[in-house]
Amino acid sequence: MSDKGDKTVVVLVERRFTHPVMKKTIRKTKRYHAHDPENKFKMGDAVRIVECRPLSKTKTWQVIESDA
């Protein structure tokens, strides 16, 4: 979603599920700040993230690879 921070990328994760009562498919999104030590991932890349130790106030995820 964003690569403006130094060694940080903002990753948008979307999950889909069926509403229990309405039986309608719902899309929920969440943003994660992830560590990118080499600044090699750019905006629009599909990436995989994994949880790690807290690296800052908001950054507790790390990018491990690109899906592309």
C-alpha positions as CSV (number, residue, x, y, z in Angstrom):
1,M,0.0,0.0,0.0
2,S,2.8,2.4,0.9
3,D,6.6,2.5,0.8
4,K,7.3,6.0,1.9
5,G,9.0,5.2,5.2
6,D,12.6,4.2,5.5
7,K,12.9,0.4,5.9
8,T,9.1,0.2,6.4
9,V,6.2,-0.7,4.1
10,V,2.5,-0.6,4.9
11,V,0.8,-3.8,3.8
12,L,-3.0,-4.0,3.2
13,V,-4.5,-7.4,4.1
14,E,-8.0,-8.3,2.9
15,R,-10.1,-11.1,4.3
16,R,-13.4,-12.3,3.0
17,F,-16.0,-14.1,5.0
18,T,-19.8,-14.8,4.9
19,H,-21.9,-12.9,7.4
20,P,-23.5,-15.3,9.8
21,V,-27.0,-13.9,9.6
22,M,-27.2,-12.1,6.3
23,K,-25.3,-14.8,4.4
24,K,-23.6,-12.1,2.3
25,T,-19.9,-12.0,1.5
26,I,-18.1,-9.3,3.4
27,R,-14.6,-7.8,2.7
28,K,-12.6,-6.5,5.7
29,T,-9.2,-4.9,5.3
30,K,-6.5,-4.2,7.8
31,R,-3.2,-2.3,7.4
32,Y,0.1,-3.6,8.9
33,H,3.4,-1.8,9.2
34,A,6.1,-4.3,8.1
35,H,9.9,-4.2,8.3
36,D,11.7,-4.0,4.9
37,P,15.4,-3.7,5.7
38,E,16.7,-3.3,2.1
39,N,13.8,-1.1,0.8
40,K,13.4,-3.5,-2.1
41,F,9.6,-3.7,-2.1
42,K,7.6,-1.1,-3.9
43,M,4.0,0.1,-3.9
44,G,1.7,-2.5,-5.6
45,D,3.9,-5.5,-4.9
46,A,2.2,-8.6,-3.4
47,V,4.2,-9.7,-0.4
48,R,4.2,-12.2,2.5
49,I,4.6,-10.9,6.1
50,V,5.4,-12.8,9.3
51,E,5.1,-11.6,12.9
52,C,8.3,-10.7,14.7
53,R,9.5,-8.9,17.8
54,P,8.4,-5.3,18.2
55,L,10.8,-3.1,16.1
56,S,9.0,0.1,16.9
57,K,5.7,1.4,18.3
58,T,3.7,0.2,15.3
59,K,6.0,-2.2,13.5
60,T,5.8,-5.9,14.6
61,W,5.7,-7.6,11.2
62,Q,8.5,-8.4,8.7
63,V,8.3,-8.9,5.0
64,I,9.8,-12.3,4.0
65,E,9.2,-12.6,0.3
66,S,7.3,-11.2,-2.7
67,D,4.5,-13.3,-4.3
68,A,5.1,-12.0,-7.8
